[in-house]
Structure formats: C-alpha cells, structure tokens
C-alpha cells in the first residue's frame, strides 16, 4: 500500500499549512535517519489505521494485476529479444524460478509498515535507495527471500554473481554485473531491510545504520527542515524533492558522461547545455504531506522558487499570470467536472527561447534570421498571428450529457485582443475548410447562443457519431468553444448570475473553495472512472485484436505490447472506488501552495464486497 501510494505522490507533485514542531517528522518515521542528506528525492510512508480502507481498495487492483496475464506478456516481450534458442530456454526457465521465489515473499508484510525511497544523481546510473521496516520479527526471513531472488537473477544473466560482504558491520549481498559497472546491494540490519544501487550510497546508508561516519541524514538537512515547516504534519507519507540538489547534479552531468579527453572538443556545446539547465533551475524544493481523515485523502504541496527565479523566462512565464478572483464565474451548478488555470505566459517563453538561441546557440543570429524567413514563407508569424492575441488562462467545464450527446462541455481561453482573436480564428477555419473539406464543412451563425458573434462549425462526423454540434465565439475576453449552443449558454448564464458550482451540494461536501484569488482550481467526478476505463479497454481490445491479426508471426514484440496495454486498461477498470478529486493552487510571491483532496466511496462491509467479487 505504502509503496504504491509513494509512487503516486511522486507523479502528482512533479507535474503538480500548519507548522510542525522542532522534530521534522513524527516518531513513526524512522527510516529517514538512514538516508544521506545529498539525495535529491526522498519519499517516506508509514502505516496509518485511517487509510486502511484505501489499502484494501488498492490491494484488489494489485491482485487483479497479478492475475491479469501481464506478467506472462512481459516474459514474452523479454523472450522476443533473445534469438539464441538455448539462451531463450534458459531465460524462460530462470524467469519461472524468479516468479516462484517472488511468490514466497509476503510483499504486503514487507512494505506495509514503513517504507522510504531516495535517489541521487550519479553517472552512469543514478543511486537508488529503498529501505523498509517490515512487520515485526520478519526482517530476517524477508532478507533471505530477497537474497534468493538475487541469486536466481545472477544465474539468469550469465556473468552476474552474488557476493557476500559487510560494510560498517552491516551484512550485504551484492548482485554484480561482473564488470563492476552496476550492482544491486541487499542489506539487513536489525529490523531494517534495504536495496541500494550505488557504492557511495551503500557506504553512507550502512554508516548511518551502524552509527559510524560523518554522513548527515536527510531529515537533518536544513532545506528539509525548512520545507517541513511549510506543510502540515504527515500522517500517511511525506515527499521531498530538493530541486537545487538535482540541478547541481545536472550541471555536472555532461562532464561526468563525456570522456575527459573529449571535453575540450565541444566547449560551446557543453556551455549551451549547461546554460539550458541553468535557465530551467527555478525551483528550490517541492514538499508534499499526505494524511487521511474519514474517506478523504489530503495532500498539501509547497513548491518554493529559487531566490533568483525572477531573472529567468520560465519563472516569469509562470508567476506573471493574473489569478482568478472568482474561479466559479463560468462554472454552472450542474458541472460534473471543471478546471481553471492561470496557465503560462507563452509570449515570455517564446521570447526567452529566441534570446537563448541568440546568446547560446552557435550561429544563433543566422538561425533566427532563417526562422523569420520560414515564417514569411508559411504566411504565419507566431508573434503576430498567435501571441499578439492569446493570453493563455484557461477554463474547462464538463456538463452532464444531454440529447444523446456522448460528451457535453465548454473550453475557454482568455485572449488579449477579442476582435483580433475572432479574426484569426475565422481565418484558420476558412483555411481548414479549404484544405480539409471532409474535416470541416464550413460555419454558420449560431443564432441559439445568447451572445453575439458565435458560429456553428459544421462537421458531419461529430454530429452523426456523438451528436455534437460545435460552436465557438468570443465573449468579453474569452474565446469559447462548446459541444453545443446549450452548453455555452449554461456557462454564459452562470457568468450573468445563475447559480454556480459553489451552490452544488456535492461540491460543498467534496470540493475545495479558494479563500482568495487562485492560480488554479479543479473538481473531477471520478464515480465512473472505472466504467470509462472499462469502455476504453473494450475499444482498445477490439482495435488491437484487428491489428494483431494482420501482423506477421515474427512481429511478436508489438503484439505483446498491445496485449499488455489491453490488460492494463482491464485492470484499471476495477478502480471503481473513487468519488472525486479537487484541488486549489495559490501563489504568495515566492511559493505555490497546492491543496488537493481525493474522496473515496464509502467502503461496503467486507462480506458484501466478497459476495460482489464472487458474482
């Protein structure tokens, strides 16, 4: 449960407050004491009785995964890359033995109490650290079971071998590739079991476990302690991304990867790469704290900017946006889902890219002149024909389908110059209609829309298959595109005083309402998430079956990939226990604050769930 949740939090905060006491983490978070301070990523979860129902939900999904046939398909995918019949047979036999050994490991007991993961940049492979404190009294048996898997893996891969040794008095079993380039180290100390990739990390982790050496633990790092003061005390997990440490590593990475005797050959290329990395280095750290109360899981994230971030185009593009004073102005009470976002200043990014080319790219001035000539040849100038009118803030609204529509909703994008925006969109539609008459059959005035200047886009396919009659127009400083005139009218009516989403009883119960101007806000209905994925699985299965039937026998790898994707969709169709997700993002001048809540459906009694599964 913890390991799956940690991975989810890491994808959430990278796309994607109450102070704590003097101790950076509650006492049940013990494993952070054994992770070195110079890791750039640290994720740590502990068992929490409040989230036990989430564990039961996701356990069913994992069980479906292991019974789905995906593991067998992965084996077939591996075997397709082996031409030698004898080697193929040996690999298949080894695979079966590894699976048999893996089935003897109680993975739930291994990871269910406390788990921590960290990563540090190094060349040619990153250092990875996974520590776990399994159920009481089971550490030795788990270490033995994992060691048996390493031994079997060594037998599968020819020159690999397992070496037994001690580091700082800690017993270690190392799976080595035979050339000393790569190793997986299994350690066991007291009630802690760990897997480490990287000799330096092994030295530091074992030193911290044994209480030897001078390595500082990540929980004692000033950056981490500062970050922890920005978020509530975690109940389920904490994730910390030291982006400054990451970018310091990235700055040295080009030199580490290039042989020393060739670095002088391309000094301009290295300088350009390092300049690009430096321009992207705008975030100091990201910290996320997760807790569960009732059937709601809450993640509070703080993303802190570097002190010099304002000097870089990417940061200016992200921080110069105007927040939404009223996030719900165009979001009707009936909305099923919505998203509002201040977005990015695309003009700032575009001009920053041009400036980077002029300053850092060899022969940059000539390349920019060539870019200008190309735009003239195309008859499309990015700044004149797009950035001059596009602001970039966006609102999307999904409404309940009506009138046989497969989907109903409105997308809105803020514009700087409404009149120019309308002219450019009209010109684009005229061009598409001439170039692709089957895609676009022209436009007509949308007389049913309660605003001037809107048009109906004629597309026979959309109308016949999904009962969608697209309309578009510019209202105030918003470009609006809707699936129907009715959908657009509902959003317009809300902007003129009709009840908004804040009047929805469900949103009042499960949604987050900004306390002031917000950079972003969202609400997603997830009650039919599993059903929608099930429908996708059915469609993907039908399409992939037709494609596989046309493939030659030797195209085994693509066929295996199709099967894996189809099975993954089927597994995810079992995620039928989510109710909704809601988030709010604000910016205080130096940090973004993201608050997100995922609401789960009320669990059914165990006997009732078991009966439903049997059916």
Buried (B, 14 or more C-beta within 10 A) or exposed (E): BBBBBBEBBBEBBEEBBEEBEEEBBBEEBBBBBBBBBBBBBBBBBBBBEBBBBBBBBBEBBBEBBBEBBBBBBBBBBBBBEBEEEEEBEBBBEBBEBBBEBBEEBBBBBBBBBBBBBBBBBBEEEBBBBBBBBBBEEBBEBBBBBBBBBBBBBBBBEEEBBBEEEEBBEBBBBBBBBEEEEBBBBBBBBEBBBBBBBBBBBBBBBBBBBBEEEEBBBBBEBEBBBBBBBBBBBBBBBBBBBBBBBBBBBBBEBBEEEBEEEEEEEBEEBBEBBBBBBBBBBBBBBBBBBBBBEEBBBBBBBBBBBBEEBBEBBBBBBBBEBEBBEBBBBBBBBBBBBBBBBBBBBBBBBBBBEBBBBEEBBEEBEEEBEEEEEEBEEEEBEBEEBBBBBBBBBBBBBBBEBEEEBEEBBBBBBBBBBBEBBBBBBBEEBEEEBEEEEEEBBEBEEBEBBBBEBBBBBBBEEBEEEBBBBBBBBBBEBBBBBBBBBBBBBBBBBBBEEBEBBBBBEBBEEBBBBBEEBBBBBBBBBBBEBBEEBBEBBBEBBEEBEEEBEEEEEEEBBBBBBBBBBBBBBBBBBBBBBBBBBBBBBBBEEEBBBBBBBBBBBEBEEEEEBEEEEEE
